[in-house]
């Protein structure tokens, strides 16, 4: 695949994943416009306006922003860093840049090696969802109420979505999730509790998410945090593009 095709595969999986979450969550909502899409959980996190076309239509952007603002939830706007016209239009709409995330791809998902033999990785079932909650709460430093609102048991019914928990000495210490669709598997929600970091557990649950798919995937895709990026690079992921992130300015005092 060409670089543009690889980037397109990444974005399709990313958008499809959050669209599926929006459909599954009771408070979720989404919209697809010609040059923008909205995929929102309806909770205080994971509400996304994603620019999908370098020739962003300002009217599409205005409609997308009006939708999420009408729901009263915080949100992020994502624009590929090479979409210069779109970047300028988003800033002109009053959104403020707040960082970038690397979008990464690994062309050998089935060859992923975990490297943590002392970790037992299990696929999450409804009865083990509380273990996933515990790791997500501590790994992402999120309140219990928010974890429960977003990572609901009904997400396990999404076709193509799987979640994983890694156990060390019987204790849940790491988690991940994957979403397989078309020719890619997306890796999401990778976290390790602070006390268990630096032992390869994040690599292990990432590898499990890459390998465990319903259909063979040509590539694995993910969006990396600053902490996680070196780990994923060692696994074989490479950055194919970046997404610039924008937010609404802070309310006036």
N, C-alpha and C positions, 0 to 999 in steps of 0.2 A: 504493500500500500504506500502511496505517496504521503508526504507529511501532512498535506491538507486532508487526505482521506482519514489518516490516523486521528487527527484532531476532531474531525467530524464524528468518528466512531465514539471517541471519548464523550463529546457533548451529547450525543444521542442517548447514551446510557445514563449519563448524569441527569439529564432532563427527565428521562423515562422513570428513573428511580424516584425522584421527588414528586413527579406527577402521580405515581402509584401510591406514595405515602399520603398525598393530599386527598386522593379518592378514598383511602381506607380510614382516615381519622375522622371522627365525628365533627370536628371543628374545621376540617380542611376545606380548601377551595382552590380552584385553578382556572386559568383561561389561556387560550392559545390565540394570539394575534399574528398577523403576517410577519412582523419583525421582532416580536417580544413574546415571551411566555411568562405566566405567573404560576408558581407551584408553592402553595402555602399550607403549613400545618394548622394555622389558626391559633397557635400557642405563642408564647413569647420567643420561640426559636424556630429556625428552619422555615422562614417565610422569604421566598426568593422571587425576584423579578430578573429574568435572564434575557439579555439581548441576544437574539439568534441570527441577526443579519447585519453585516457591516454598514448597509445603507438603511440604518434605523429610521423609521418613520416617526417624527415627533408626536403625531396623533396617537400612534400605538403606545408610545411611552406614556403619554398623558392618561390614556385609558387604563393602562396597567397600574400606574401610580394611584389613580383615583380609586381603583378597586381595593388595593391593599390598605390604603388610608381609610377607606370607608369601614373596614373591619376593625380598625383601632389596634392593629398589632405592629410591633417593630418589624422592619424588613431590611434586606440587603438587595442592592442592584448589582448584577454581575455583567461585565462587559469584557470581551476578549481584548487583551492589551494591544493587539494590532488593528483594532477597529477604530481608527483615529476619528472619523466623523462621528461615530456613535459615542465615543468618549466625550467629545466636545459637547454633544447634545445633552448627554446626561448631566454634565456639570452645569450647562446652561439652564437645566430644569431645576437647579437648586440643590442637587445632591452633592455630598462632600466625599472625596476619596478617602478611604480609610485603610488601604493596604492591597495586597495582591496574594493570590494563591497559585502555586504551581500545579498544573494539570499534567498527570504523569501516566505513562503507558509502559506495560511490560509485554513483550511479544511471545513470552513462553510461560503462560499461566499454569499449565499442567506440570511444569518442571520445578515449581516452587518447592524449596526445601526449608523446613521450619527451623531446625537447628536448636531445639529446646526439648531434648528427650525426656526431661522430668515433668513436662507439661502435658496433661491430658486434655485434649480439645474435644468438646462435645457440641453437637448441634442442639440449639435451644428448642425446647418444647414448651407448651403452655405452663406445665408444672415447674419448669426451671427458669421461667421468665424473671423471677425475683433475683436469681443470681446475676442475670444480665443487668438488671436494674442496679444492683449493688456495685458492680464494676463500673457501669456508666456514671453513676452518681459520684464515686470517688475518683475515677479516672478523668472525668471532665469537670469535676468540682461543681456539680449541679445539685440543686435542692431536690429532695425526694419527690415533691409535688410535681415538678417539671418533668423529671424522668418518667414518672407514672403517666403523665398526660401525653407524652410523645411516644414512648416505647410501649405501646399497648399490645396485649396479646393478639388482637385481630390482625396486626401487621404480619404475623406468622402465616396468615392465610393468603397473602399476596403471592400470586404465581411468579416464580423466579426469585423470590426473596428468601434468604436463609440467614440465620443469626447463630453465633458461636460464642461459647464461653470456654476459657482455658482454666484448668484447675491445677494448682500446685499443692501437694499434700492434702488434697480434698477441699481446698479453699478456692473460691472463684477469684482470679487475679487479673484476667485479661478478657477482652471481648472484641468481636468484629461482626460485620454483616456483609452480605454480598447480594447483588441483584444481577441476574443473567438475562440478557435479551439480545436478540439478533446474534451478532458475532462477537460480543464482548461480555465480560463479567466485571462489574464494578465492585470495588472494595470500599466499604464505608464503616464509620463508627468504630474505628480501631482505638482501643484504650487499654492502658495498664494502670492498676492502682499504684500510687506513689511508692509504697513500700516494696513493690516487686519489680520496679523498673531496672533496666540494665542487665537483664538476664536472658534476653532473647524471646521473651513471651509475646511481645508485640509482633515480632517476625513470625512466630509460630501461628498466631491466630490470623495474621494476614495471609500466610501460605494456605491455611485451611480454607479461607474464603475464596482464594483464587482457584483452588482445585475442585471445590465442591459445587458443581453447577449442573443444571438440568440438561444442557446441551453443550457440546465441545465449544470452547470460546477461542477465537483467534488471538485475542489480546485481553489483558487485564487493565483496568483503568482506575484512577483514584485522584483525589485532590489532597495534597499533603499539607500538614501543619509544619511550622518551622522545626519543631522537635522531631517529627516523623520523617521529614524529607531525607536526611542522611541514611536512615534505616532502609527506606524504600530504594534508594539509589544502590545500596549494597546488595539488595535483592535482585537488581536488574532493571528497575523502573528508570525511565528517563522523562524529562520534562518536554512536552510537545508544544505547550503554550501556557500563558498565564491568563488568569482572569483578574481584572481590576475590580475591586469591591467599593461600592458607594453606599452611603447611608443618608437618611434625613438629618439635617443639622439639628443640634440639640435645641430643645425649646428655649425660648428667651426667658430669662429669669424675671 
